[in-house]
Amino acid sequence: MATRRTRPQGESNKAPSSDSNTSEKGDSDTKYSDYTSENVWCPKPYTMFKLLLSARFCSAFLSNISDCDETFNYWEPTHYLLYGTGFQTWEYSPQFAIRSYGYLLLNSVSGFLQVHLFKANKVLVFYFLRFILSIICAASESYFYSGIIRQFGSHVARLSAVFMVFATGMFISAAAFLPSTFAMYMVLLSYGGWFTGHYPIAVVCTAAGALVGWPFSAVLGAPIAWDIVIRQRRLRYFLEWCIISLIAVLGPLVYIDSAYYGKVVIAPLNIVMYNVFGKGGPDLYGVEHWTFYFINGFLNFNVVFLMAVLVFPICVFVKLLVKEKNERRKFPSSRLPVWFPMAAMYIWIGIFFTRPHKEERFLFPIYPLFILFGAVSLSKVQKLFHHLFTRTNRQHYSVSSTWLAVTVGVVFSLLSLSRSSALFYGYHAPLDLYLEINHMTENLDKYVNRNTSRINVCVGKEWYRYPSSFFLPDDRWRLQFIESEFRAQLPKPYATGSNATMIIPTDMNDMNKEEPSRYVPLNQCHFLVDMDTGRETAREPNYSKQKNRWAVIATKPFLDNERSHRLLRAFYVPFLSESFTRYNDYNLLWSLKAKTNGKKRRRQKVHYRVEKEK
């Protein structure tokens, strides 16, 4: 039976400080009475914020756009909001309305200032928005970190600090413009508030993550609700803050989305209806093997992922073996059983690991929990080592097993840096190549006629690596699609006019069926982005070899997975990776007919004008 947690007489309602000098009572199921965390150093939250900010700025500048959903469902509509042009997916059609313009506006406020006040370059606006996301992430992580100090002690906090700074998973997700990333920010804040006893923050941020970000992240608030409603018996308090959250978050969201769609829209509800009760659902976009998330988790968190997934058996095993003094002594009312937040991670794993449709971004919301429980597992193993091989309890258990923490920390950091480097060196070519287009504007007359009103940059099989219209210099430049072996639905440019978001686009469906109207003839392309893989089909010829029609004006190396060593393509090892990996040319091609056709058209116009004058 659940018992009401009582506060000692005279104790303040204010949550204790999260300073690193708070006394170490151990994890919620284990404790040594012989020492306190005053002997255990960990960085202050403000110091941690500065460390994380440096790491997240690296993410903003160096991480790739690894998901075309990020480009076409978030960067492109944001480009439309800022510049009036961009691509629209079926999710933004008023007929379906499963994406929120409220989320886009929330993330693009700083972009409006850059565009309209400072007249910034579009690429600069892109990276500025990424930097803002990085700052939000670092601040959220710092708050979560202070909660770890408060709930799990200084030693677990300093282990988590190492894992946060170096984790490839955080490098990938921190600056990603995705609702699952926003949900991750809110998980950091809600769990930080929960751990420090700031329950309004926990409830409001859980609601914001689910309503503004990703509705399914509400599942991660279940342990918080259980703690407040069942364990503390504060049902009325919980309901009051739930109502406040709905009014404060859902009210403005519905107002904004309804204004843009031209009808009443509750986007979070539409997302749930489509994914859970829809005809095709997300499985239309591909299914993966059951091992997908295990491989992905190891690549992004290596040994920490393994320790996090095994945290429950590790905790049980250590608890059975380690019989400590004062074991029956009650913990302070500010402490939570470690099983509560642990349950959230396992619930998420149970739901998403069993779904056929799997994507890396679906795990973003529990990335902070991987870090936390990886640290908890390592801490438990250190306690076990201290119990088995140390005769005295006069020192903190981490002192006798420092070598273990250092070894795991070094191995984790090196593997994480290696993985992050492999992602940058192997897959950063699209961002680098589209930057070259911006450098061409100074000598544009060399490639196209000066009076050309629209310059078409075409993509075929490389459509899904397009980084966004932020990388095209101005409104004259437009992305166009040509036929390829991809036989599903492609996005479509927004209609013109101030009411474009309210217009139901033609030739759109929610069944991922190919729409041939998206394609343009190849002879309309001034430039073409294509990767020279050495392979070709009827719809995907090797354009780079067509020397009489195309000229390569820029090229970047892109990793060839099939011809590269499996391990050395996943982790970058200096000297070895260069020898055992192979790269394809990611090319920007110029149509040799673009300039000549323009000259012919000009001559025809002059001849017609002369004949008319005669």
Backbone hydrogen bonds, N-H to C=O, Kabsch-Sander energy under -0.5 kcal/mol:
donor,donor_aa,acceptor,acceptor_aa,energy
6,T,4,R,-0.6
11,E,8,P,-2.3
22,T,19,D,-1.7
25,K,23,S,-1.0
30,T,27,D,-1.8
39,N,36,T,-1.6
40,V,37,S,-1.9
41,W,39,N,-0.6
48,M,44,K,-2.6
49,F,45,P,-2.1
50,K,46,Y,-1.6
51,L,47,T,-2.0
52,L,48,M,-2.8
53,L,49,F,-2.5
54,S,50,K,-1.7
55,A,51,L,-1.8
56,R,52,L,-3.0
57,F,53,L,-2.1
58,C,54,S,-1.4
59,S,55,A,-1.5
60,A,56,R,-2.4
61,F,57,F,-1.8
62,L,58,C,-2.8
63,S,59,S,-2.0
66,S,64,N,-0.9
70,E,67,D,-1.2
71,T,67,D,-1.0
72,F,68,C,-2.6
73,N,69,D,-1.9
74,Y,70,E,-0.8
75,W,70,E,-2.3
76,E,71,T,-2.8
78,T,74,Y,-1.6
79,H,75,W,-2.3
80,Y,76,E,-2.0
81,L,77,P,-2.2
82,L,78,T,-2.0
83,Y,79,H,-3.1
84,G,79,H,-0.5
84,G,80,Y,-2.2
85,T,79,H,-0.6
88,Q,492,K,-3.9
92,Y,89,T,-1.7
93,S,90,W,-1.5
96,F,93,S,-2.0
97,A,93,S,-3.0
98,I,91,E,-1.8
99,R,91,E,-0.9
101,Y,99,R,-0.5
104,L,100,S,-1.1
105,L,101,Y,-2.8
106,L,102,G,-2.1
107,N,103,Y,-1.4
108,S,104,L,-1.0
108,S,105,L,-0.5
109,V,105,L,-0.7
112,F,108,S,-1.8
113,L,109,V,-1.3
114,Q,110,S,-1.9
115,V,111,G,-2.5
116,H,112,F,-2.7
117,L,113,L,-1.9
118,F,113,L,-1.6
120,A,114,Q,-2.6
125,V,121,N,-2.1
126,F,122,K,-2.2
127,Y,123,V,-2.2
128,F,124,L,-2.3
129,L,125,V,-2.4
130,R,126,F,-1.6
131,F,127,Y,-2.3
132,I,128,F,-2.1
133,L,129,L,-2.0
134,S,130,R,-2.1
135,I,131,F,-2.2
136,I,132,I,-2.3
137,C,133,L,-2.3
138,A,134,S,-2.6
139,A,135,I,-2.4
140,S,136,I,-2.4
141,E,137,C,-2.7
142,S,138,A,-2.0
143,Y,139,A,-1.8
144,F,140,S,-2.3
145,Y,141,E,-2.7
146,S,142,S,-2.0
147,G,143,Y,-1.7
148,I,144,F,-1.9
149,I,145,Y,-2.1
150,R,146,S,-1.8
151,Q,147,G,-2.5
152,F,148,I,-3.2
153,G,148,I,-1.0
153,G,149,I,-1.0
157,A,153,G,-1.7
158,R,154,S,-2.3
159,L,155,H,-1.9
160,S,156,V,-2.5
161,A,157,A,-2.0
162,V,158,R,-1.5
163,F,159,L,-2.0
164,M,160,S,-2.9
165,V,161,A,-2.1
166,F,162,V,-1.8
167,A,163,F,-1.8
168,T,300,N,-0.7
169,G,300,N,-2.0
171,F,167,A,-1.8
172,I,168,T,-2.3
173,S,169,G,-2.2
174,A,170,M,-2.4
176,A,173,S,-1.1
178,L,176,A,-1.6
181,T,178,L,-0.6
182,F,178,L,-1.9
183,A,179,P,-2.7
184,M,180,S,-1.5
185,Y,181,T,-2.3
186,M,182,F,-2.2
187,V,183,A,-2.1
188,L,184,M,-2.3
189,L,185,Y,-2.1
190,S,186,M,-3.2
191,Y,187,V,-2.6
192,G,188,L,-1.6
193,G,189,L,-2.6
194,W,190,S,-2.3
195,F,191,Y,-2.7
196,T,192,G,-1.5
197,G,193,G,-0.6
197,G,194,W,-0.9
198,H,193,G,-2.6
199,Y,197,G,-1.3
202,A,198,H,-1.6
203,V,199,Y,-2.5
204,V,200,P,-2.7
205,C,201,I,-2.4
206,T,202,A,-1.4
207,A,203,V,-2.2
208,A,204,V,-2.6
209,G,205,C,-2.5
210,A,206,T,-1.7
211,L,207,A,-2.7
212,V,208,A,-2.2
213,G,208,A,-1.3
214,W,209,G,-2.4
217,S,214,W,-2.0
218,A,215,P,-1.7
219,V,216,F,-1.6
220,L,217,S,-1.3
221,G,218,A,-1.8
222,A,219,V,-1.7
225,A,221,G,-2.5
226,W,222,A,-2.6
227,D,223,P,-2.3
228,I,224,I,-2.3
229,V,225,A,-3.0
230,I,226,W,-1.7
231,R,226,W,-2.2
232,Q,227,D,-1.9
234,R,228,I,-2.3
238,F,234,R,-2.2
239,L,235,L,-2.8
240,E,236,R,-2.5
241,W,237,Y,-1.8
242,C,238,F,-1.9
243,I,239,L,-2.4
244,I,240,E,-2.2
245,S,241,W,-2.2
246,L,242,C,-2.3
247,I,243,I,-2.4
248,A,244,I,-2.7
249,V,245,S,-2.6
250,L,245,S,-0.7
250,L,246,L,-0.9
251,G,246,L,-1.4
253,L,249,V,-1.6
254,V,250,L,-2.7
255,Y,251,G,-2.0
256,I,252,P,-2.6
257,D,253,L,-2.5
258,S,254,V,-2.4
259,A,255,Y,-1.8
260,Y,256,I,-1.9
261,Y,257,D,-2.7
262,G,258,S,-1.7
263,K,258,S,-0.7
267,A,265,V,-0.6
269,L,266,I,-0.5
270,N,266,I,-1.9
271,I,267,A,-2.2
272,V,268,P,-1.9
273,M,269,L,-2.5
274,Y,270,N,-2.3
275,N,271,I,-2.5
276,V,272,V,-2.5
277,F,272,V,-0.7
277,F,273,M,-1.5
278,G,274,Y,-1.0
283,D,280,G,-0.5
284,L,281,G,-1.5
285,Y,282,P,-2.1
286,G,283,D,-1.6
288,E,356,P,-2.7
292,F,289,H,-2.2
295,I,291,T,-2.4
296,N,292,F,-2.7
297,G,293,Y,-2.8
298,F,294,F,-1.9
299,L,295,I,-2.4
300,N,296,N,-2.0
301,F,297,G,-2.0
302,N,298,F,-2.5
304,V,301,F,-1.9
305,F,301,F,-0.7
305,F,302,N,-0.7
306,L,302,N,-1.3
307,M,303,V,-2.2
308,A,304,V,-2.5
309,V,305,F,-2.5
310,L,306,L,-1.6
311,V,308,A,-1.4
314,I,310,L,-2.1
315,C,311,V,-2.7
316,V,312,F,-2.4
317,F,313,P,-2.7
318,V,314,I,-2.5
319,K,315,C,-2.2
320,L,316,V,-2.0
321,L,317,F,-1.6
322,V,318,V,-3.0
323,K,321,L,-0.9
324,E,322,V,-0.7
327,E,324,E,-1.0
329,R,326,N,-1.3
335,R,332,P,-2.1
340,F,337,P,-1.7
342,M,338,V,-1.5
343,A,339,W,-2.1
344,A,340,F,-1.0
345,M,341,P,-1.2
346,Y,342,M,-1.9
347,I,343,A,-2.5
348,W,344,A,-2.1
349,I,345,M,-2.3
350,G,346,Y,-2.6
351,I,347,I,-1.9
352,F,348,W,-2.7
353,F,349,I,-2.1
355,R,352,F,-0.9
358,K,356,P,-0.7
362,F,359,E,-1.5
363,L,360,E,-1.7
364,F,361,R,-1.1
366,I,363,L,-1.4
367,Y,364,F,-1.7
370,F,366,I,-2.0
371,I,367,Y,-1.9
372,L,368,P,-2.5
373,F,369,L,-2.7
374,G,370,F,-1.8
375,A,371,I,-1.9
376,V,372,L,-2.2
377,S,373,F,-2.1
378,L,374,G,-2.0
379,S,375,A,-2.4
380,K,376,V,-2.3
381,V,377,S,-2.3
382,Q,378,L,-2.1
383,K,379,S,-2.1
384,L,380,K,-2.3
385,F,381,V,-2.4
386,H,382,Q,-2.6
387,H,383,K,-2.4
388,L,384,L,-2.3
389,F,385,F,-2.6
390,T,386,H,-1.5
399,V,396,H,-1.9
400,S,396,H,-0.7
401,S,397,Y,-0.7
402,T,399,V,-1.2
404,L,401,S,-0.7
405,A,401,S,-1.6
406,V,402,T,-2.9
407,T,403,W,-2.4
408,V,404,L,-2.5
409,G,405,A,-2.7
410,V,406,V,-2.7
411,V,407,T,-2.6
412,F,408,V,-2.9
413,S,409,G,-2.4
414,L,410,V,-2.6
415,L,411,V,-2.4
416,S,412,F,-2.5
417,L,413,S,-2.7
418,S,414,L,-2.2
419,R,415,L,-2.4
420,S,416,S,-2.8
421,S,417,L,-2.2
422,A,418,S,-2.1
423,L,419,R,-2.1
424,F,420,S,-1.9
425,Y,421,S,-3.0
426,G,422,A,-2.3
427,Y,423,L,-1.9
428,H,424,F,-1.3
432,D,428,H,-1.8
433,L,429,A,-3.1
434,Y,430,P,-2.3
435,L,431,L,-1.0
436,E,432,D,-0.9
436,E,433,L,-0.9
437,I,433,L,-0.7
438,N,434,Y,-0.8
438,N,435,L,-0.6
439,H,435,L,-1.0
440,M,436,E,-0.9
440,M,437,I,-0.8
441,T,438,N,-0.7
442,E,439,H,-0.6
443,N,440,M,-1.0
444,L,441,T,-0.9
446,K,443,N,-1.6
447,Y,444,L,-2.1
448,V,444,L,-2.3
452,T,449,N,-1.6
455,I,476,R,-3.1
456,N,454,R,-0.6
457,V,455,I,-0.6
457,V,478,R,-2.9
458,C,456,N,-0.6
458,C,527,F,-2.8
459,V,480,Q,-2.0
460,G,529,V,-0.6
463,W,460,G,-1.4
465,R,462,E,-1.2
466,Y,463,W,-1.3
471,F,468,S,-1.7
472,L,469,S,-1.6
477,W,474,D,-1.4
478,R,455,I,-2.6
480,Q,457,V,-2.4
481,F,518,R,-0.7
482,I,459,V,-2.2
487,R,485,E,-0.6
492,K,88,Q,-2.7
494,Y,86,G,-2.7
500,A,497,G,-1.3
502,M,499,N,-1.7
503,I,499,N,-0.6
503,I,500,A,-0.9
514,E,487,R,-0.7
518,R,515,E,-2.0
519,Y,516,P,-1.6
520,V,481,F,-2.3
524,Q,521,P,-1.8
525,C,522,L,-1.7
526,H,456,N,-1.6
527,F,456,N,-2.2
528,L,589,L,-2.2
529,V,458,C,-2.6
530,D,528,L,-0.6
530,D,587,N,-2.1
532,D,585,D,-2.8
533,T,531,M,-1.2
537,T,540,E,-1.4
543,Y,541,P,-1.5
545,K,542,N,-1.5
546,Q,543,Y,-1.3
547,K,545,K,-1.9
549,R,546,Q,-1.9
550,W,546,Q,-2.9
551,A,590,W,-2.1
553,I,551,A,-0.6
553,I,588,L,-2.6
554,A,588,L,-1.1
556,K,586,Y,-1.9
558,F,584,N,-2.4
559,L,426,G,-2.5
560,D,582,R,-3.0
561,N,559,L,-0.8
564,S,561,N,-1.1
565,H,580,F,-2.8
569,R,565,H,-1.6
570,A,566,R,-0.7
571,F,567,L,-2.0
572,Y,418,S,-1.9
573,V,571,F,-0.5
576,L,574,P,-2.1
577,S,573,V,-3.1
579,S,575,F,-1.1
580,F,576,L,-1.7
581,T,577,S,-1.0
582,R,560,D,-0.5
584,N,558,F,-3.6
585,D,532,D,-0.9
586,Y,556,K,-3.3
586,Y,584,N,-0.6
587,N,530,D,-2.7
587,N,585,D,-0.8
588,L,554,A,-2.9
589,L,528,L,-3.5
589,L,587,N,-0.6
590,W,551,A,-2.8
591,S,526,H,-2.5
592,L,549,R,-2.5
592,L,590,W,-0.5
593,K,549,R,-0.5
594,A,591,S,-1.4
595,K,591,S,-0.5
596,T,592,L,-0.7
597,N,593,K,-2.8
598,G,594,A,-1.0
599,K,595,K,-1.9
600,K,596,T,-2.4
601,R,597,N,-2.3
602,R,598,G,-2.1
603,R,599,K,-2.3
604,Q,600,K,-2.3
605,K,601,R,-2.1
606,V,602,R,-2.3
607,H,603,R,-2.6
608,Y,604,Q,-2.2
609,R,605,K,-2.1
610,V,606,V,-2.4
611,E,607,H,-2.3
612,K,608,Y,-2.1
613,E,609,R,-2.0
614,K,610,V,-1.9
